[in-house]
Amino acid sequence: MLSFSTKKFQRYYASSIPLFQLPNPNFIRSSTMLYSQLHNQQEDHDNLVSSFNQLLLQNPTPPIFHFGKILGSLVKSNHYYTVVSLHRQMELNGIASNLVTFNILINCFSQLGLNSLSFSVFANILKKGYDPNAITLNTLIKGLCLKGQIHRALNFHDNVVAQGFQLNQVSYGTLINGLCKVGETSAALQLLRRVDGKLVRPDVVMYTAIIDSMCKDKLVADAFDLYSEMVTKRISPDVFTYTALISGFCIVGKLKEAIGLFNKMVLENINPNAYTFNILVDAFCKEGKVKEANNVFAMMIRKGVKPNVVTYNSLMDGYCLVKEMKKAKSIFNIMAQSGVTPEVRSYSIMINGFCKVKMVDEALILFKEMRCRNIIPDVIAYSSLIDGLGKSGRISHALKLVDEMHDRGQPPNIVTYNSIFDALCKTHHVEKAIALLTKVKDEGIQPNMNTYTILIHGLCKVGRVEDARNVFVDLSVKGYNLSVYTYTVMIQGFCIKGLFDEALALLSKMKDNSCLPDAATYEIIIRSLFNKGENDMAEKLLREIIAKGLL
């Protein structure tokens, strides 16, 4: 331990900070436990508290070490309020804290987000003439980082280093992780460079924090370079390093590279955890490769890693994506049989899947089951079911669910309403859709591009092409970024009415606005031109799309 004067610190953190006062000196006891594990934890908690109270009654008073041991055990079980209360009782009984018990107290306040009290204890440490150790400083830094106060943590770091304190790998790992958590990846990398070879030797925690942050920012190439650098420096990557990189490659759609890293990890005898497996299962499912996802799932079980609700949700989502609802429902049942409780997202996935293949009655059964299990449907579950009901022509039922959403404090969003607009327009109830749109705007919900495209399509279907054109022009004037689909819907409206000059003019305008027509756009115009006997123009456009490689 470095020897130096602490007087400057005492002045800096206030030489006479009053002792903290607890809002309630009695420690908080847990309520009745429903599960045996929690019940055992409560028993352990009560036994430790009883042992502590017995120590307080002993005469002579046992050494402070015994008190610290009990407080440390309670901290490991996250009983922070209990520790604070017992520490206060200890002091009221005239038992002086040592550096270990002060550090335990700082840790409790830090975990509870009460950093002002952490620094009050720190000032008390300095006042009593103790030299804070690395644990003291690391705990204070961690407390600030947990609250997102990374710049305060960095300032504190600068102050303690200036006073001659020696920080360690944990300190810098915490600071680097703190910078990454608030999105300051570049600053984290700069700190790593500053640390490297000068202050402490960088470790796997520091590198992994930055690699993970880079991957989340889609800077996967940079992350892989940093991984290569740490390997060159003989810093061994761990499961978290590989998982971060695997996730990064999956995010940018490089599944082959992700699998390569996964295999390398296994060959190095680094065991993938549930999160690693879940990333790969999800990535395969998102691409509709459910067979490959199942292979990962099978390997997960072989390795003794228990699938969780996230694993099952990804598999169900994958099967729903490829419209294999029988298999999706089978996974849903297996999940429940395996002792994994389905959550609201599990039901939402299945409800959405059933609705997409027009199995709305099955979706309604699951929706009813949710209520029976006291699982409150979220906006996604409601919106999926409303969309399914709307597409199956059961608009009145869909509207009842919209009212129910309001009653249950789950206000519909524009996605929910778009399903209603679409259902109304497809059944030629355009006026009702327009009236509902006015009501939605009054509720403060802003329509999106999809809303207006639905309305344009609906107006064209009932022959109100001029009204549709007015909506379209209004969107252009207001600076909306019109999509290929919106242009195509308007072009289709013109073609249905035989207004080919307008359709072709809009096609030309699309190109001028850098909104490139797709095969569907050309097909609508070409088919309409052939139907009206405009063969020369149709053939000219056909040659154009062949040249563009759209056919």
Backbone torsions as a table, in degrees:
resi	resn	phi	psi	omega
1	MET	NA	132.1	178.1
2	LEU	-69.1	143.5	178.6
3	SER	-104.2	124.4	179.6
4	PHE	-160.1	169.6	-179.1
5	SER	-80.7	140.8	178.8
6	THR	-104.5	10.6	-175.7
7	LYS	-65.6	-39.1	179.5
8	LYS	-61.6	-39.8	178.4
9	PHE	-64.2	-38.9	-179.5
10	GLN	-63.5	-38.6	178.2
11	ARG	-69.5	-40.5	-176.5
12	TYR	-64.5	-42.6	-177.1
13	TYR	-98.4	13.1	178.1
14	ALA	80.8	120.0	-173.4
15	SER	-73.4	-20.1	-177.0
16	SER	-131.1	59.1	175.9
17	ILE	-73.6	125.0	-178.1
18	PRO	-63.6	150.1	176.6
19	LEU	-62.0	139.1	-179.9
20	PHE	-64.8	152.8	175.3
21	GLN	-121.3	132.3	179.0
22	LEU	-82.6	140.3	177.2
23	PRO	-63.3	-28.0	179.6
24	ASN	-145.4	112.6	-176.8
25	PRO	-68.8	-18.5	-179.9
26	ASN	-82.2	131.0	179.3
27	PHE	-69.9	152.9	-176.2
28	ILE	-88.3	124.9	177.7
29	ARG	-95.4	145.2	179.7
30	SER	-70.2	152.4	177.3
31	SER	-76.7	174.8	-177.8
32	THR	-55.2	130.3	-176.6
33	MET	-88.6	141.4	-179.5
34	LEU	-91.9	-22.4	-176.5
35	TYR	-116.4	150.0	-174.3
36	SER	-61.3	-37.0	-179.2
37	GLN	-62.9	-46.6	179.3
38	LEU	-66.1	-34.6	178.3
39	HIS	-62.8	-43.5	178.1
40	ASN	-63.2	-39.2	177.9
41	GLN	-61.8	-40.9	179.7
42	GLN	-64.6	-40.2	177.7
43	GLU	-62.5	-43.2	177.5
44	ASP	-60.4	-43.3	179.0
45	HIS	-59.1	-49.2	-177.5
46	ASP	-65.4	-37.5	178.6
47	ASN	-65.1	-40.6	179.5
48	LEU	-65.9	-42.4	178.2
49	VAL	-63.0	-41.9	178.6
50	SER	-62.0	-42.5	178.5
51	SER	-63.1	-39.2	180.0
52	PHE	-64.2	-45.4	-179.8
53	ASN	-63.6	-34.3	176.4
54	GLN	-66.1	-37.4	176.8
55	LEU	-61.7	-40.0	-179.2
56	LEU	-62.2	-31.6	-176.3
57	LEU	-85.3	-12.9	-176.7
58	GLN	-70.2	145.5	177.3
59	ASN	-134.8	117.7	3.4
60	PRO	-72.7	161.7	179.5
61	THR	-64.4	129.8	178.3
62	PRO	-62.8	161.4	177.3
63	PRO	-59.1	151.7	-177.4
64	ILE	-58.2	-25.8	-180.0
65	PHE	-53.6	-40.3	-178.1
66	HIS	-66.4	-38.5	178.2
67	PHE	-66.4	-43.3	-179.0
68	GLY	-61.8	-35.8	-179.5
69	LYS	-63.6	-43.0	179.8
70	ILE	-68.1	-43.3	179.4
71	LEU	-61.8	-40.5	178.4
72	GLY	-62.0	-40.1	178.4
73	SER	-64.2	-39.7	179.1
74	LEU	-67.2	-36.1	178.2
75	VAL	-63.3	-40.2	179.6
76	LYS	-61.5	-25.7	178.5
77	SER	-95.6	11.0	176.9
78	ASN	65.4	26.1	178.2
79	HIS	-91.9	66.6	-172.0
80	TYR	-67.6	-43.6	-179.4
81	TYR	-63.4	-38.3	178.4
82	THR	-60.9	-45.6	-179.7
83	VAL	-60.4	-44.7	-179.6
84	VAL	-60.9	-43.3	-179.8
85	SER	-64.8	-44.7	-179.4
86	LEU	-66.7	-37.8	177.9
87	HIS	-61.8	-39.3	178.8
88	ARG	-64.8	-43.2	178.2
89	GLN	-60.3	-39.9	179.8
90	MET	-60.3	-46.0	-178.8
91	GLU	-67.9	-38.1	178.8
92	LEU	-64.5	-23.8	176.7
93	ASN	-88.5	10.9	176.4
94	GLY	76.5	17.6	179.3
95	ILE	-94.7	115.2	-175.7
96	ALA	-77.2	137.5	177.7
97	SER	-73.7	154.5	168.8
98	ASN	-111.4	-175.4	-176.5
99	LEU	-61.5	-36.6	-178.7
100	VAL	-62.7	-48.9	-178.2
101	THR	-69.6	-33.5	174.6
102	PHE	-63.1	-41.8	178.5
103	ASN	-62.4	-39.3	177.7
104	ILE	-61.4	-42.7	-179.0
105	LEU	-65.8	-42.5	177.1
106	ILE	-59.4	-43.0	179.8
107	ASN	-59.8	-43.2	179.7
108	CYS	-61.5	-48.0	-179.7
109	PHE	-63.9	-37.9	179.7
110	SER	-64.5	-44.1	179.6
111	GLN	-65.3	-30.0	179.7
112	LEU	-85.6	-1.2	179.7
113	GLY	76.9	16.5	-177.9
114	LEU	-100.6	67.9	-173.4
115	ASN	-66.3	-29.9	178.7
116	SER	-62.3	-37.2	178.5
117	LEU	-74.1	-33.0	175.2
118	SER	-58.7	-45.3	-178.5
119	PHE	-74.0	-23.8	172.9
120	SER	-65.1	-42.2	177.0
121	VAL	-65.7	-40.7	179.2
122	PHE	-59.3	-44.4	178.1
123	ALA	-62.0	-36.9	178.8
124	ASN	-66.1	-37.5	176.7
125	ILE	-58.9	-48.6	-179.0
126	LEU	-64.9	-39.4	-178.2
127	LYS	-62.8	-36.4	-178.1
128	LYS	-83.9	1.2	175.3
129	GLY	85.1	10.9	175.8
130	TYR	-77.3	147.9	171.5
131	ASP	-93.0	113.7	179.2
132	PRO	-58.5	140.2	178.1
133	ASN	-102.1	-176.2	-177.5
134	ALA	-59.6	-35.6	-179.7
135	ILE	-63.4	-42.5	179.1
136	THR	-58.0	-52.1	-175.1
137	LEU	-67.9	-41.5	179.4
138	ASN	-62.1	-39.3	-178.9
139	THR	-66.9	-39.9	177.4
140	LEU	-65.5	-42.9	178.4
141	ILE	-62.3	-44.5	-179.5
142	LYS	-61.8	-41.3	179.4
143	GLY	-59.1	-42.7	178.8
144	LEU	-66.8	-41.0	179.8
145	CYS	-65.6	-37.8	179.0
146	LEU	-60.5	-30.5	179.7
147	LYS	-91.0	4.2	-179.4
148	GLY	76.4	12.2	-178.1
149	GLN	-92.4	60.1	-173.1
150	ILE	-66.5	-35.1	-178.4
151	HIS	-72.2	-31.9	172.4
152	ARG	-65.7	-38.5	178.9
153	ALA	-64.2	-41.2	179.5
154	LEU	-67.1	-39.0	176.7
155	ASN	-63.3	-41.6	177.9
156	PHE	-62.1	-42.9	176.6
157	HIS	-56.1	-48.1	-178.5
158	ASP	-60.9	-39.9	-179.3
159	ASN	-66.4	-44.2	-176.7
160	VAL	-70.6	-35.7	177.6
161	VAL	-66.2	-40.7	178.1
162	ALA	-62.2	-28.4	-179.8
163	GLN	-85.3	-1.5	176.0
164	GLY	98.9	7.1	177.9
165	PHE	-73.4	145.8	176.8
166	GLN	-103.0	114.9	175.9
167	LEU	-91.7	160.9	-174.8
168	ASN	-119.7	-171.0	-178.1
169	GLN	-59.9	-37.4	179.7
170	VAL	-61.6	-41.6	-179.7
171	SER	-58.5	-51.2	-176.1
172	TYR	-73.1	-32.2	174.8
173	GLY	-62.5	-40.2	179.1
174	THR	-65.8	-43.7	-179.9
175	LEU	-65.6	-44.0	179.6
176	ILE	-63.7	-43.7	177.4
177	ASN	-62.5	-40.4	178.7
178	GLY	-61.1	-42.8	177.9
179	LEU	-64.2	-41.9	179.3
180	CYS	-63.7	-39.4	-177.2
181	LYS	-64.1	-28.5	179.1
182	VAL	-98.7	14.6	174.2
183	GLY	82.2	11.3	-179.3
184	GLU	-97.3	65.7	-176.0
185	THR	-65.7	-40.5	-179.9
186	SER	-61.8	-42.5	178.9
187	ALA	-64.8	-36.7	178.2
188	ALA	-63.7	-42.1	178.9
189	LEU	-65.4	-39.6	177.1
190	GLN	-61.7	-41.2	179.0
191	LEU	-65.4	-39.1	176.9
192	LEU	-59.5	-44.6	179.1
193	ARG	-64.5	-36.3	179.6
194	ARG	-68.1	-38.0	-178.2
195	VAL	-72.2	-42.3	-169.2
196	ASP	-53.0	113.1	174.7
197	GLY	75.9	-2.4	-177.1
198	LYS	-114.1	-47.2	-176.3
199	LEU	-103.6	-57.1	175.5
200	VAL	-143.5	167.4	176.4
201	ARG	-81.6	125.5	178.3
202	PRO	-58.5	148.4	179.3
203	ASP	-126.1	-178.8	-176.1
204	VAL	-62.0	-33.0	-179.2
205	VAL	-63.4	-45.1	-179.1
206	MET	-63.3	-50.0	-179.2
207	TYR	-62.1	-43.5	-176.2
208	THR	-64.5	-39.5	179.4
209	ALA	-58.8	-43.6	-178.7
210	ILE	-72.8	-41.7	177.5
211	ILE	-58.0	-45.7	179.3
212	ASP	-60.8	-44.1	-179.2
213	SER	-65.5	-41.7	177.7
214	MET	-61.8	-42.4	-179.9
215	CYS	-63.5	-39.7	178.4
216	LYS	-66.3	-27.7	176.3
217	ASP	-87.4	6.4	-179.1
218	LYS	66.1	19.6	176.1
219	LEU	-92.5	60.1	-169.9
220	VAL	-70.2	-35.2	178.7
221	ALA	-62.8	-42.9	178.3
222	ASP	-64.6	-40.0	179.3
223	ALA	-62.8	-41.5	-179.7
224	PHE	-67.4	-36.3	176.2
225	ASP	-61.7	-40.1	179.7
226	LEU	-67.8	-37.7	175.8
227	TYR	-61.7	-45.0	179.1
228	SER	-61.9	-38.0	179.1
229	GLU	-63.0	-44.3	-178.2
230	MET	-67.0	-35.7	177.9
231	VAL	-65.0	-42.0	177.7
232	THR	-60.0	-36.2	-179.8
233	LYS	-83.3	8.3	179.1
234	ARG	62.0	33.7	171.5
235	ILE	-99.1	112.3	-172.1
236	SER	-74.4	124.5	175.0
237	PRO	-65.1	149.8	176.9
238	ASP	-115.8	-172.8	-177.7
239	VAL	-58.6	-33.8	-178.4
240	PHE	-72.4	-36.0	177.5
241	THR	-62.9	-52.0	-178.5
242	TYR	-63.5	-39.8	-179.1
243	THR	-63.6	-40.5	178.0
244	ALA	-61.2	-45.2	-179.6
245	LEU	-67.4	-42.5	178.3
246	ILE	-59.6	-44.0	177.8
247	SER	-61.0	-43.5	-179.9
248	GLY	-60.1	-47.4	179.6
249	PHE	-63.4	-36.5	177.3
250	CYS	-66.5	-39.2	-179.5
251	ILE	-59.9	-40.8	-178.1
252	VAL	-91.9	10.9	174.3
253	GLY	78.1	18.3	179.1
254	LYS	-101.8	72.7	-174.5
255	LEU	-68.5	-33.2	179.9
256	LYS	-62.0	-44.8	179.6
257	GLU	-66.5	-36.3	178.4
258	ALA	-62.3	-44.1	178.7
259	ILE	-64.9	-38.8	177.5
260	GLY	-58.6	-43.8	178.7
261	LEU	-67.6	-38.8	179.0
262	PHE	-60.3	-46.4	179.5
263	ASN	-63.7	-39.5	178.6
264	LYS	-62.5	-42.1	179.6
265	MET	-60.2	-45.6	-179.7
266	VAL	-65.1	-41.0	179.1
267	LEU	-63.0	-29.1	179.0
268	GLU	-86.3	10.5	179.0
269	ASN	61.0	32.3	172.8
270	ILE	-100.0	114.7	-174.6
271	ASN	-76.2	122.0	175.5
272	PRO	-62.9	145.9	176.0
273	ASN	-101.1	-178.9	-177.2
274	ALA	-57.8	-38.4	-178.9
275	TYR	-64.4	-40.5	178.6
276	THR	-60.5	-50.7	179.7
277	PHE	-60.8	-42.1	-177.8
278	ASN	-61.4	-37.4	179.8
279	ILE	-60.9	-45.3	-178.6
280	LEU	-70.8	-41.8	177.4
281	VAL	-57.6	-47.4	-178.6
282	ASP	-63.8	-43.1	-178.7
283	ALA	-62.8	-44.8	177.8
284	PHE	-63.2	-43.1	-178.5
285	CYS	-63.8	-39.2	-179.8
286	LYS	-63.4	-26.3	177.6
287	GLU	-93.7	4.7	179.0
288	GLY	76.7	12.5	-179.6
289	LYS	-93.2	69.7	-173.8
290	VAL	-70.9	-26.6	177.7
291	LYS	-63.7	-47.0	178.7
292	GLU	-64.9	-38.4	178.2
293	ALA	-61.7	-40.3	178.8
294	ASN	-65.2	-35.8	177.2
295	ASN	-63.0	-41.1	177.4
296	VAL	-65.1	-42.5	178.6
297	PHE	-58.9	-44.0	179.6
298	ALA	-64.6	-39.9	178.7
299	MET	-65.3	-38.3	178.3
300	MET	-56.5	-46.4	-179.0
301	ILE	-68.0	-41.4	178.5
302	ARG	-60.1	-34.9	-178.2
303	LYS	-80.4	-2.1	178.5
304	GLY	79.9	17.9	177.7
305	VAL	-95.3	120.5	-174.5
306	LYS	-76.8	122.1	175.8
307	PRO	-61.3	143.7	178.0
308	ASN	-114.8	-173.6	-175.0
309	VAL	-61.8	-30.9	178.9
310	VAL	-65.8	-42.0	178.8
311	THR	-59.3	-52.0	-178.1
312	TYR	-63.7	-39.7	178.5
313	ASN	-59.7	-43.4	-179.6
314	SER	-63.3	-43.4	179.5
315	LEU	-63.6	-43.3	178.6
316	MET	-62.3	-43.3	179.7
317	ASP	-60.9	-40.8	178.9
318	GLY	-62.2	-46.7	179.1
319	TYR	-65.9	-36.4	177.2
320	CYS	-64.2	-38.3	-179.0
321	LEU	-61.7	-38.3	179.6
322	VAL	-95.0	13.7	174.3
323	LYS	62.7	29.0	175.7
324	GLU	-99.6	75.2	-171.8
325	MET	-70.0	-27.7	177.5
326	LYS	-62.3	-45.3	-178.9
327	LYS	-69.8	-36.7	177.3
328	ALA	-61.7	-44.3	179.4
329	LYS	-66.5	-34.5	177.4
330	SER	-63.0	-42.8	177.2
331	ILE	-63.2	-40.9	178.0
332	PHE	-58.1	-43.5	-179.8
333	ASN	-70.2	-41.3	178.4
334	ILE	-60.5	-40.3	179.0
335	MET	-56.8	-49.7	-179.4
336	ALA	-63.7	-40.5	179.4
337	GLN	-66.5	-26.9	-179.2
338	SER	-83.3	2.1	178.7
339	GLY	84.7	11.9	177.2
340	VAL	-98.3	119.0	-175.9
341	THR	-78.1	124.6	176.4
342	PRO	-62.2	142.6	178.0
343	GLU	-108.8	-178.8	-176.8
344	VAL	-58.4	-37.8	179.8
345	ARG	-65.0	-36.1	178.4
346	SER	-58.7	-46.9	179.7
347	TYR	-67.4	-40.5	-179.3
348	SER	-60.8	-41.3	178.7
349	ILE	-60.4	-48.4	-177.6
350	MET	-67.0	-42.4	179.4
351	ILE	-61.4	-45.2	178.9
352	ASN	-63.1	-42.7	179.3
353	GLY	-61.1	-46.8	179.4
354	PHE	-62.6	-41.4	-178.9
355	CYS	-66.1	-35.4	-179.2
356	LYS	-65.5	-28.1	178.4
357	VAL	-104.1	19.2	174.8
358	LYS	64.4	26.8	175.5
359	MET	-99.8	62.6	-171.4
360	VAL	-67.7	-34.6	-179.9
361	ASP	-63.2	-38.7	176.9
362	GLU	-65.3	-37.1	177.7
363	ALA	-64.7	-39.9	179.0
364	LEU	-64.9	-36.0	177.8
365	ILE	-62.7	-44.2	179.2
366	LEU	-66.5	-37.2	178.9
367	PHE	-62.5	-40.4	177.8
368	LYS	-66.6	-39.3	179.2
369	GLU	-62.1	-38.0	177.3
370	MET	-54.9	-48.1	-178.4
371	ARG	-63.3	-40.2	179.5
372	CYS	-62.3	-33.1	-179.7
373	ARG	-89.2	7.1	-178.5
374	ASN	58.7	32.7	173.0
375	ILE	-96.3	116.3	-175.2
376	ILE	-78.3	120.0	179.2
377	PRO	-60.9	141.4	176.9
378	ASP	-96.8	-177.7	-177.3
379	VAL	-60.0	-35.8	-178.6
380	ILE	-65.4	-45.1	179.8
381	ALA	-62.0	-47.9	178.8
382	TYR	-60.8	-48.0	-175.4
383	SER	-63.6	-39.5	178.7
384	SER	-62.5	-45.1	-178.7
385	LEU	-68.1	-41.3	178.0
386	ILE	-61.3	-40.7	178.0
387	ASP	-63.3	-44.0	179.0
388	GLY	-63.1	-44.0	179.0
389	LEU	-64.4	-41.6	178.9
390	GLY	-61.9	-44.8	-178.4
391	LYS	-68.7	-24.5	178.3
392	SER	-93.0	8.7	175.3
393	GLY	82.6	8.5	-178.4
394	ARG	-96.9	62.9	-172.3
395	ILE	-67.1	-38.0	-178.3
396	SER	-62.6	-39.4	177.6
397	HIS	-65.0	-41.5	179.7
398	ALA	-61.8	-43.0	-179.8
399	LEU	-66.4	-33.3	175.8
400	LYS	-63.1	-38.3	178.2
401	LEU	-67.6	-34.1	176.0
402	VAL	-62.3	-44.6	177.3
403	ASP	-62.3	-39.9	179.5
404	GLU	-63.0	-38.3	178.5
405	MET	-58.7	-45.4	178.2
406	HIS	-61.1	-45.3	-177.9
407	ASP	-63.3	-34.0	-176.5
408	ARG	-92.7	9.9	177.4
409	GLY	72.2	25.3	175.9
410	GLN	-118.0	74.3	-174.4
411	PRO	-58.7	134.4	179.0
412	PRO	-62.8	150.5	174.6
413	ASN	-106.4	-175.7	-175.4
414	ILE	-65.5	-29.2	178.0
415	VAL	-63.7	-42.3	178.2
416	THR	-60.8	-49.1	-177.2
417	TYR	-66.7	-33.7	179.2
418	ASN	-59.3	-34.7	177.2
419	SER	-63.4	-39.8	178.6
420	ILE	-68.3	-45.7	178.6
421	PHE	-57.2	-44.4	-178.1
422	ASP	-62.7	-44.0	-180.0
423	ALA	-63.6	-43.3	179.9
424	LEU	-64.6	-45.0	-177.9
425	CYS	-66.5	-37.6	-178.9
426	LYS	-70.5	-20.5	176.8
427	THR	-103.4	19.7	174.8
428	HIS	65.4	21.6	176.4
429	HIS	-98.1	59.0	-174.4
430	VAL	-66.7	-38.9	-179.7
431	GLU	-61.2	-39.7	177.7
432	LYS	-64.9	-37.1	178.7
433	ALA	-65.0	-42.4	179.9
434	ILE	-65.1	-41.7	178.4
435	ALA	-62.4	-42.0	179.1
436	LEU	-66.4	-37.9	178.5
437	LEU	-60.9	-40.9	177.7
438	THR	-61.7	-43.4	179.6
439	LYS	-63.3	-41.7	-179.6
440	VAL	-62.4	-43.2	178.4
441	LYS	-62.0	-39.0	178.8
442	ASP	-64.4	-28.2	177.8
443	GLU	-77.7	-4.0	178.9
444	GLY	87.7	12.4	178.5
445	ILE	-95.4	122.8	-176.4
446	GLN	-85.6	126.7	175.9
447	PRO	-63.1	151.9	176.2
448	ASN	-112.8	-175.5	-177.0
449	MET	-59.3	-36.6	-179.9
450	ASN	-64.4	-37.1	178.7
451	THR	-58.5	-50.7	-177.1
452	TYR	-68.7	-34.6	178.0
453	THR	-64.1	-41.5	176.9
454	ILE	-59.4	-44.4	-178.2
455	LEU	-65.6	-43.8	178.2
456	ILE	-59.9	-45.2	179.2
457	HIS	-61.0	-44.5	-179.8
458	GLY	-62.7	-42.9	179.3
459	LEU	-64.4	-42.2	179.0
460	CYS	-63.0	-39.9	-177.9
461	LYS	-62.2	-32.6	-179.6
462	VAL	-97.2	15.8	174.2
463	GLY	83.1	5.3	-178.1
464	ARG	-93.5	62.1	-175.3
465	VAL	-66.8	-36.3	-179.7
466	GLU	-64.8	-40.1	176.7
467	ASP	-65.3	-39.2	178.2
468	ALA	-62.5	-43.2	178.7
469	ARG	-60.3	-40.4	179.8
470	ASN	-61.7	-41.9	177.1
471	VAL	-63.4	-43.8	-178.5
472	PHE	-61.6	-48.5	-179.7
473	VAL	-62.3	-40.9	179.6
474	ASP	-59.8	-39.1	178.1
475	LEU	-64.5	-41.9	179.5
476	SER	-63.5	-43.8	-179.4
477	VAL	-63.1	-38.5	-178.6
478	LYS	-79.1	0.8	174.1
479	GLY	82.6	18.7	176.8
480	TYR	-66.0	144.3	177.1
481	ASN	-84.7	94.7	-174.2
482	LEU	-71.6	135.2	-177.8
483	SER	-88.8	167.1	176.6
484	VAL	-58.0	-40.5	-177.5
485	TYR	-64.2	-40.6	-179.6
486	THR	-64.1	-45.2	176.0
487	TYR	-58.8	-44.7	-176.8
488	THR	-62.6	-40.5	178.7
489	VAL	-62.0	-43.4	-179.7
490	MET	-68.4	-40.5	177.5
491	ILE	-61.2	-41.7	178.1
492	GLN	-61.2	-39.4	177.7
493	GLY	-60.6	-44.0	177.6
494	PHE	-63.6	-43.1	-178.2
495	CYS	-62.9	-41.3	179.7
496	ILE	-59.5	-36.4	-179.9
497	LYS	-84.8	-2.8	-179.2
498	GLY	78.5	15.5	-179.3
499	LEU	-89.2	72.2	-173.2
500	PHE	-71.4	-33.5	178.5
501	ASP	-60.8	-43.0	178.3
502	GLU	-65.3	-40.3	-179.4
503	ALA	-63.4	-45.0	-179.0
504	LEU	-69.4	-35.3	177.6
505	ALA	-64.4	-39.5	179.8
506	LEU	-70.3	-34.2	176.1
507	LEU	-61.8	-42.8	178.5
508	SER	-65.1	-39.7	179.7
509	LYS	-64.7	-36.5	176.7
510	MET	-54.6	-49.4	-177.9
511	LYS	-63.4	-40.8	179.8
512	ASP	-62.5	-32.8	-179.0
513	ASN	-89.8	14.1	178.6
514	SER	59.4	28.8	174.8
515	CYS	-109.3	92.4	-170.5
516	LEU	-71.1	126.2	178.2
517	PRO	-61.7	148.4	176.4
518	ASP	-105.3	-177.3	-176.8
519	ALA	-58.4	-37.8	-178.7
520	ALA	-63.7	-38.6	-179.9
521	THR	-61.7	-50.7	-179.2
522	TYR	-63.5	-41.6	-176.9
523	GLU	-59.4	-41.8	-179.5
524	ILE	-61.2	-45.3	-178.2
525	ILE	-69.1	-47.6	-177.4
526	ILE	-60.8	-46.5	-179.9
527	ARG	-60.2	-43.1	-179.3
528	SER	-65.7	-39.7	179.1
529	LEU	-64.9	-43.3	176.9
530	PHE	-61.6	-41.8	-179.4
531	ASN	-63.3	-30.3	-179.2
532	LYS	-95.2	6.3	177.0
533	GLY	80.7	9.7	179.0
534	GLU	-86.0	65.7	-170.3
535	ASN	-68.8	-38.8	-177.9
536	ASP	-61.0	-47.9	179.7
537	MET	-64.8	-39.6	-179.9
538	ALA	-62.9	-43.9	-179.6
539	GLU	-66.4	-36.7	178.1
540	LYS	-60.9	-45.8	178.8
541	LEU	-67.1	-34.8	178.8
542	LEU	-63.5	-43.3	177.1
543	ARG	-62.3	-36.3	-179.1
544	GLU	-64.4	-42.7	-178.1
545	ILE	-75.0	-27.4	175.3
546	ILE	-67.1	-42.4	178.9
547	ALA	-63.4	-33.0	180.0
548	LYS	-81.1	-6.4	179.5
549	GLY	76.3	21.5	-179.6
550	LEU	-87.7	-6.2	-179.1
551	LEU	-124.7	NA	NA
